[in-house]
């Protein structure tokens, strides 16, 4: 195969793999708190203790993946454009 066909095959594989990941597991760990939901701090003796709640994930430790966010946005726009108000199905 030529290098261009190899690159295209790799991009398709990565895209389908990421799409499958977003479908199977739409939420990933928060990047700021690494999925813990809070930051770790130390007390004056140097022992670890729980810090403040993470403001980015609101202490859940999860975030929505970019691919799933794009899919949700597309689906919302599609539903809004195809639904006719007042029509019976």
LOLUMTOR-981414 format. One record per atom (N, C-alpha, C): residue in one letter; chain; x, y, z. Coordinates in nm, 4 decimals. Layout:
residu=A	chaine=A	east=X	north=Y	up=Z
...
END
This chain:
residu=X	chaine=A	east=0.0833	north=-0.1185	up=0.0000
residu=X	chaine=A	east=0.0000	north=0.0000	up=0.0000
residu=X	chaine=A	east=0.0875	north=0.1246	up=0.0000
residu=X	chaine=A	east=0.0349	north=0.2264	up=-0.0576
residu=X	chaine=A	east=0.1085	north=0.3513	up=-0.0581
residu=X	chaine=A	east=0.0960	north=0.4181	up=0.0789
residu=X	chaine=A	east=0.1852	north=0.5096	up=0.1091
residu=X	chaine=A	east=0.1777	north=0.5764	up=0.2407
residu=X	chaine=A	east=0.0472	north=0.6531	up=0.2620
residu=X	chaine=A	east=-0.0096	north=0.7076	up=0.1555
residu=X	chaine=A	east=-0.1344	north=0.7823	up=0.1712
residu=X	chaine=A	east=-0.2492	north=0.6887	up=0.2070
residu=X	chaine=A	east=-0.2554	north=0.5727	up=0.1418
residu=X	chaine=A	east=-0.3605	north=0.4762	up=0.1757
residu=X	chaine=A	east=-0.3435	north=0.4236	up=0.3174
residu=X	chaine=A	east=-0.2199	north=0.4042	up=0.3594
residu=X	chaine=A	east=-0.1937	north=0.3600	up=0.4962
residu=X	chaine=A	east=-0.2397	north=0.4652	up=0.5962
residu=X	chaine=A	east=-0.2109	north=0.5924	up=0.5674
residu=X	chaine=A	east=-0.2531	north=0.7005	up=0.6564
residu=X	chaine=A	east=-0.4051	north=0.7102	up=0.6633
residu=X	chaine=A	east=-0.4713	north=0.6949	up=0.5498
residu=X	chaine=A	east=-0.6175	north=0.6999	up=0.5475
residu=X	chaine=A	east=-0.6762	north=0.5833	up=0.6263
residu=X	chaine=A	east=-0.6194	north=0.4654	up=0.6101
residu=X	chaine=A	east=-0.6678	north=0.3479	up=0.6844
residu=X	chaine=A	east=-0.6485	north=0.3675	up=0.8347
residu=X	chaine=A	east=-0.5358	north=0.4249	up=0.8740
residu=X	chaine=A	east=-0.5111	north=0.4509	up=1.0168
residu=X	chaine=A	east=-0.6097	north=0.5533	up=1.0713
residu=X	chaine=A	east=-0.6364	north=0.6594	up=0.9968
residu=X	chaine=A	east=-0.7318	north=0.7613	up=1.0424
residu=X	chaine=A	east=-0.8725	north=0.7051	up=1.0553
residu=X	chaine=A	east=-0.9120	north=0.6213	up=0.9606
residu=X	chaine=A	east=-1.0445	north=0.5593	up=0.9693
residu=X	chaine=A	east=-1.0526	north=0.4672	up=1.0905
residu=X	chaine=A	east=-0.9474	north=0.3907	up=1.1152
residu=X	chaine=A	east=-0.9451	north=0.3005	up=1.2308
residu=X	chaine=A	east=-0.9535	north=0.3776	up=1.3617
residu=X	chaine=A	east=-0.8766	north=0.4840	up=1.3730
residu=X	chaine=A	east=-0.8780	north=0.5647	up=1.4955
residu=X	chaine=A	east=-1.0146	north=0.6307	up=1.5146
residu=X	chaine=A	east=-1.0727	north=0.6827	up=1.4075
residu=X	chaine=A	east=-1.2023	north=0.7486	up=1.4163
residu=X	chaine=A	east=-1.3114	north=0.6506	up=1.4587
residu=X	chaine=A	east=-1.3142	north=0.5343	up=1.3980
residu=X	chaine=A	east=-1.4149	north=0.4337	up=1.4358
residu=X	chaine=A	east=-1.3921	north=0.3830	up=1.5776
residu=X	chaine=A	east=-1.2669	north=0.3689	up=1.6169
residu=X	chaine=A	east=-1.2366	north=0.3264	up=1.7544
residu=X	chaine=A	east=-1.2832	north=0.4291	up=1.8559
residu=X	chaine=A	east=-1.2579	north=0.5575	up=1.8298
residu=X	chaine=A	east=-1.3021	north=0.6624	up=1.9213
residu=X	chaine=A	east=-1.4542	north=0.6723	up=1.9230
residu=X	chaine=A	east=-1.5175	north=0.6549	up=1.8075
residu=X	chaine=A	east=-1.6630	north=0.6554	up=1.8030
residu=X	chaine=A	east=-1.7220	north=0.5410	up=1.8850
residu=X	chaine=A	east=-1.6597	north=0.4243	up=1.8766
residu=X	chaine=A	east=-1.7047	north=0.3108	up=1.9581
residu=X	chaine=A	east=-1.6839	north=0.3358	up=2.1061
residu=X	chaine=A	east=-1.5728	north=0.3990	up=2.1412
residu=X	chaine=A	east=-1.5464	north=0.4317	up=2.2813
residu=X	chaine=A	east=-1.6497	north=0.5298	up=2.3337
residu=X	chaine=A	east=-1.6832	north=0.6310	up=2.2539
residu=X	chaine=A	east=-1.7832	north=0.7296	up=2.2959
residu=X	chaine=A	east=-1.9212	north=0.6663	up=2.3099
residu=X	chaine=A	east=-1.9519	north=0.5683	up=2.2258
residu=X	chaine=A	east=-2.0814	north=0.5011	up=2.2357
residu=X	chaine=A	east=-2.0863	north=0.4083	up=2.3568
residu=X	chaine=A	east=-1.9764	north=0.3387	up=2.3843
residu=X	chaine=A	east=-1.9742	north=0.2431	up=2.4947
residu=X	chaine=A	east=-1.9562	north=0.3116	up=2.6295
residu=X	chaine=A	east=-1.8733	north=0.4142	up=2.6340
residu=X	chaine=A	east=-1.8453	north=0.4830	up=2.7594
residu=X	chaine=A	east=-1.8441	north=0.6331	up=2.7336
residu=X	chaine=A	east=-1.9609	north=0.6997	up=2.7407
residu=X	chaine=A	east=-1.9669	north=0.8417	up=2.7043
residu=X	chaine=A	east=-1.8985	north=0.9343	up=2.8035
residu=X	chaine=A	east=-1.8692	north=0.8884	up=2.9229
residu=X	chaine=A	east=-1.8056	north=0.9735	up=3.0231
residu=X	chaine=A	east=-1.6648	north=0.9248	up=3.0524
residu=X	chaine=A	east=-1.5725	north=1.0185	up=3.0651
residu=X	chaine=A	east=-1.4344	north=0.9885	up=3.1015
residu=X	chaine=A	east=-1.4013	north=1.0576	up=3.2320
residu=X	chaine=A	east=-1.2815	north=1.0334	up=3.2822
residu=X	chaine=A	east=-1.2389	north=1.0971	up=3.4062
residu=X	chaine=A	east=-1.2129	north=1.2454	up=3.3839
residu=X	chaine=A	east=-1.2433	north=1.3246	up=3.4841
residu=X	chaine=A	east=-1.2162	north=1.4676	up=3.4797
residu=X	chaine=A	east=-1.0654	north=1.4883	up=3.4725
residu=X	chaine=A	east=-1.0223	north=1.5809	up=3.3875
residu=X	chaine=A	east=-0.8787	north=1.6033	up=3.3709
residu=X	chaine=A	east=-0.8187	north=1.6804	up=3.4864
residu=X	chaine=A	east=-0.8956	north=1.7645	up=3.5484
residu=X	chaine=A	east=-0.8413	north=1.8462	up=3.6565
residu=X	chaine=A	east=-0.8197	north=1.7655	up=3.7847
residu=X	chaine=A	east=-0.9188	north=1.6884	up=3.8250
residu=X	chaine=A	east=-0.9073	north=1.6138	up=3.9513
residu=X	chaine=A	east=-0.8732	north=1.4674	up=3.9283
residu=X	chaine=A	east=-0.8538	north=1.4278	up=3.8023
residu=X	chaine=A	east=-0.8181	north=1.2906	up=3.7636
residu=X	chaine=A	east=-0.9215	north=1.1877	up=3.8117
residu=X	chaine=A	east=-1.0475	north=1.2275	up=3.8125
residu=X	chaine=A	east=-1.1556	north=1.1354	up=3.8454
residu=X	chaine=A	east=-1.1839	north=1.1200	up=3.9932
residu=X	chaine=A	east=-1.1184	north=1.1959	up=4.0785
residu=X	chaine=A	east=-1.1422	north=1.1834	up=4.2225
residu=X	chaine=A	east=-1.2564	north=1.2713	up=4.2708
residu=X	chaine=A	east=-1.2835	north=1.3811	up=4.2014
residu=X	chaine=A	east=-1.3902	north=1.4711	up=4.2430
residu=X	chaine=A	east=-1.3432	north=1.5818	up=4.3355
residu=X	chaine=A	east=-1.2172	north=1.5767	up=4.3746
residu=X	chaine=A	east=-1.1616	north=1.6799	up=4.4621
residu=X	chaine=A	east=-1.0104	north=1.6820	up=4.4468
residu=X	chaine=A	east=-0.9501	north=1.7869	up=4.4927
residu=X	chaine=A	east=-0.8052	north=1.7974	up=4.4925
residu=X	chaine=A	east=-0.7511	north=1.7420	up=4.6233
residu=X	chaine=A	east=-0.6291	north=1.6921	up=4.6204
residu=X	chaine=A	east=-0.5630	north=1.6480	up=4.7424
residu=X	chaine=A	east=-0.4747	north=1.7603	up=4.7934
residu=X	chaine=A	east=-0.4801	north=1.7848	up=4.9220
residu=X	chaine=A	east=-0.3919	north=1.8815	up=4.9852
residu=X	chaine=A	east=-0.3221	north=1.8128	up=5.1017
residu=X	chaine=A	east=-0.2304	north=1.8819	up=5.1623
residu=X	chaine=A	east=-0.1600	north=1.8260	up=5.2782
residu=X	chaine=A	east=-0.1856	north=1.9143	up=5.3991
residu=X	chaine=A	east=-0.1859	north=1.8509	up=5.5145
residu=X	chaine=A	east=-0.1972	north=1.9299	up=5.6363
residu=X	chaine=A	east=-0.0570	north=1.9754	up=5.6787
residu=X	chaine=A	east=-0.0468	north=2.0358	up=5.7943
residu=X	chaine=A	east=0.0826	north=2.0910	up=5.8356
residu=X	chaine=A	east=0.1852	north=1.9841	up=5.8683
residu=X	chaine=A	east=0.1396	north=1.8627	up=5.8929
residu=X	chaine=A	east=0.2334	north=1.7535	up=5.9197
residu=X	chaine=A	east=0.2750	north=1.6813	up=5.7915
residu=X	chaine=A	east=0.2183	north=1.7210	up=5.6768
residu=X	chaine=A	east=0.2542	north=1.6594	up=5.5506
residu=X	chaine=A	east=0.1667	north=1.5427	up=5.5100
residu=X	chaine=A	east=0.0631	north=1.5135	up=5.5872
residu=X	chaine=A	east=-0.0269	north=1.4038	up=5.5525
residu=X	chaine=A	east=-0.1292	north=1.4520	up=5.4507
residu=X	chaine=A	east=-0.1671	north=1.3619	up=5.3623
residu=X	chaine=A	east=-0.2663	north=1.3961	up=5.2612
residu=X	chaine=A	east=-0.4047	north=1.4072	up=5.3236
residu=X	chaine=A	east=-0.4805	north=1.5043	up=5.2770
residu=X	chaine=A	east=-0.6200	north=1.5163	up=5.3191
residu=X	chaine=A	east=-0.7022	north=1.5624	up=5.1997
residu=X	chaine=A	east=-0.8316	north=1.5477	up=5.2131
residu=X	chaine=A	east=-0.9220	north=1.5833	up=5.1046
residu=X	chaine=A	east=-0.9301	north=1.7346	up=5.0953
residu=X	chaine=A	east=-0.9190	north=1.7846	up=4.9731
residu=X	chaine=A	east=-0.9276	north=1.9282	up=4.9510
residu=X	chaine=A	east=-1.0671	north=1.9692	up=4.9087
residu=X	chaine=A	east=-1.0753	north=2.0820	up=4.8407
residu=X	chaine=A	east=-1.2038	north=2.1342	up=4.7958
residu=X	chaine=A	east=-1.2575	north=2.0518	up=4.6800
residu=X	chaine=A	east=-1.3908	north=2.0570	up=4.6633
residu=X	chaine=A	east=-1.4542	north=1.9892	up=4.5504
residu=X	chaine=A	east=-1.4077	north=2.0512	up=4.4192
residu=X	chaine=A	east=-1.3981	north=1.9679	up=4.3179
residu=X	chaine=A	east=-1.3565	north=2.0134	up=4.1854
residu=X	chaine=A	east=-1.4676	north=2.0974	up=4.1239
residu=X	chaine=A	east=-1.4317	north=2.2166	up=4.0774
residu=X	chaine=A	east=-1.5328	north=2.3048	up=4.0181
residu=X	chaine=A	east=-1.5652	north=2.2654	up=3.8753
residu=X	chaine=A	east=-1.4740	north=2.2003	up=3.8067
residu=X	chaine=A	east=-1.4975	north=2.1639	up=3.6667
residu=X	chaine=A	east=-1.6023	north=2.0526	up=3.6551
residu=X	chaine=A	east=-1.5910	north=1.9489	up=3.7366
residu=X	chaine=A	east=-1.6841	north=1.8350	up=3.7259
residu=X	chaine=A	east=-1.7906	north=1.8350	up=3.8350
residu=X	chaine=A	east=-1.7915	north=1.9361	up=3.9206
residu=X	chaine=A	east=-1.8882	north=1.9464	up=4.0303
residu=X	chaine=A	east=-1.8823	north=1.8251	up=4.1227
residu=X	chaine=A	east=-1.7612	north=1.7790	up=4.1510
residu=X	chaine=A	east=-1.7325	north=1.6713	up=4.2459
residu=X	chaine=A	east=-1.7846	north=1.5348	up=4.2005
residu=X	chaine=A	east=-1.8130	north=1.5176	up=4.0713
residu=X	chaine=A	east=-1.8542	north=1.3855	up=4.0237
residu=X	chaine=A	east=-1.7344	north=1.3040	up=3.9786
residu=X	chaine=A	east=-1.6283	north=1.3710	up=3.9342
residu=X	chaine=A	east=-1.5108	north=1.3009	up=3.8851
residu=X	chaine=A	east=-1.5229	north=1.2590	up=3.7402
residu=X	chaine=A	east=-1.6330	north=1.2941	up=3.6745
residu=X	chaine=A	east=-1.6562	north=1.2528	up=3.5360
residu=X	chaine=A	east=-1.6764	north=1.3739	up=3.4472
residu=X	chaine=A	east=-1.6473	north=1.3587	up=3.3197
residu=X	chaine=A	east=-1.6715	north=1.4599	up=3.2180
residu=X	chaine=A	east=-1.7247	north=1.3885	up=3.0955
residu=X	chaine=A	east=-1.7953	north=1.4612	up=3.0111
residu=X	chaine=A	east=-1.8464	north=1.4011	up=2.8885
residu=X	chaine=A	east=-1.7367	north=1.4100	up=2.7825
residu=X	chaine=A	east=-1.7197	north=1.3039	up=2.7072
residu=X	chaine=A	east=-1.6164	north=1.3016	up=2.6036
residu=X	chaine=A	east=-1.6546	north=1.3942	up=2.4888
residu=X	chaine=A	east=-1.5544	north=1.4448	up=2.4182
residu=X	chaine=A	east=-1.5773	north=1.5411	up=2.3101
residu=X	chaine=A	east=-1.6624	north=1.4802	up=2.1986
residu=X	chaine=A	east=-1.6367	north=1.3566	up=2.1630
residu=X	chaine=A	east=-1.7146	north=1.2913	up=2.0577
residu=X	chaine=A	east=-1.8595	north=1.2734	up=2.0971
residu=X	chaine=A	east=-1.8854	north=1.2390	up=2.2210
residu=X	chaine=A	east=-2.0224	north=1.2229	up=2.2674
residu=X	chaine=A	east=-2.0929	north=1.3575	up=2.2739
residu=X	chaine=A	east=-2.0200	north=1.4615	up=2.3125
residu=X	chaine=A	east=-2.0767	north=1.5957	up=2.3165
residu=X	chaine=A	east=-2.1198	north=1.6387	up=2.1764
residu=X	chaine=A	east=-2.0337	north=1.6119	up=2.0772
residu=X	chaine=A	east=-2.0678	north=1.6465	up=1.9391
residu=X	chaine=A	east=-2.1884	north=1.5673	up=1.8904
residu=X	chaine=A	east=-2.1944	north=1.4384	up=1.9240
residu=X	chaine=A	east=-2.3087	north=1.3563	up=1.8841
residu=X	chaine=A	east=-2.4370	north=1.4073	up=1.9485
residu=X	chaine=A	east=-2.4331	north=1.4394	up=2.0769
residu=X	chaine=A	east=-2.5517	north=1.4911	up=2.1453
residu=X	chaine=A	east=-2.5983	north=1.6212	up=2.0823
residu=X	chaine=A	east=-2.5047	north=1.7087	up=2.0486
residu=X	chaine=A	east=-2.5403	north=1.8359	up=1.9857
residu=X	chaine=A	east=-2.6043	north=1.8114	up=1.8497
residu=X	chaine=A	east=-2.5446	north=1.7220	up=1.7693
residu=X	chaine=A	east=-2.6004	north=1.6904	up=1.6370
residu=X	chaine=A	east=-2.7402	north=1.6316	up=1.6495
residu=X	chaine=A	east=-2.7605	north=1.5380	up=1.7422
residu=X	chaine=A	east=-2.8905	north=1.4733	up=1.7589
residu=X	chaine=A	east=-2.9963	north=1.5741	up=1.8035
residu=X	chaine=A	east=-2.9587	north=1.6679	up=1.8914
residu=X	chaine=A	east=-3.0538	north=1.7685	up=1.9378
residu=X	chaine=A	east=-3.0968	north=1.8593	up=1.8220
residu=X	chaine=A	east=-3.0017	north=1.9020	up=1.7401
residu=X	chaine=A	east=-3.0335	north=1.9874	up=1.6261
residu=X	chaine=A	east=-3.1176	north=1.9105	up=1.5244
residu=X	chaine=A	east=-3.0856	north=1.7845	up=1.5002
residu=X	chaine=A	east=-3.1607	north=1.7031	up=1.4052
residu=X	chaine=A	east=-3.3045	north=1.6842	up=1.4508
residu=X	chaine=A	east=-3.3234	north=1.6523	up=1.5796
residu=X	chaine=A	east=-3.4587	north=1.6341	up=1.6322
residu=X	chaine=A	east=-3.5390	north=1.7635	up=1.6254
residu=X	chaine=A	east=-3.4740	north=1.8755	up=1.6537
residu=X	chaine=A	east=-3.5448	north=2.0041	up=1.6500
residu=X	chaine=A	east=-3.5847	north=2.0404	up=1.5073
residu=X	chaine=A	east=-3.5069	north=1.9987	up=1.4095
residu=X	chaine=A	east=-3.5375	north=2.0334	up=1.2712
residu=X	chaine=A	east=-3.6364	north=1.9403	up=1.2042
residu=X	chaine=A	east=-3.6494	north=1.8174	up=1.2532
residu=X	chaine=A	east=-3.7385	north=1.7224	up=1.1878
residu=X	chaine=A	east=-3.8723	north=1.7082	up=1.2580
residu=X	chaine=A	east=-3.8819	north=1.7432	up=1.3835
residu=X	chaine=A	east=-4.0091	north=1.7340	up=1.4542
residu=X	chaine=A	east=-4.0999	north=1.8469	up=1.4102
residu=X	chaine=A	east=-4.2244	north=1.8138	up=1.3837
residu=X	chaine=A	east=-4.3219	north=1.9150	up=1.3508
residu=X	chaine=A	east=-4.4170	north=1.9279	up=1.4681
residu=X	chaine=A	east=-4.4269	north=2.0436	up=1.5267
residu=X	chaine=A	east=-4.5154	north=2.0588	up=1.6432
residu=X	chaine=A	east=-4.6613	north=2.0395	up=1.6052
residu=X	chaine=A	east=-4.7309	north=1.9670	up=1.6868
residu=X	chaine=A	east=-4.8733	north=1.9448	up=1.6657
residu=X	chaine=A	east=-4.9069	north=1.8302	up=1.5722
residu=X	chaine=A	east=-4.8094	north=1.7684	up=1.5107
residu=X	chaine=A	east=-4.8383	north=1.6567	up=1.4200
residu=X	chaine=A	east=-4.8490	north=1.5280	up=1.5001
residu=X	chaine=A	east=-4.9471	north=1.4457	up=1.4634
residu=X	chaine=A	east=-4.9616	north=1.3171	up=1.5313
residu=X	chaine=A	east=-4.8789	north=1.2124	up=1.4591
residu=X	chaine=A	east=-4.8291	north=1.1184	up=1.5336
residu=X	chaine=A	east=-4.7435	north=1.0162	up=1.4742
residu=X	chaine=A	east=-4.8152	north=0.8872	up=1.4600
END
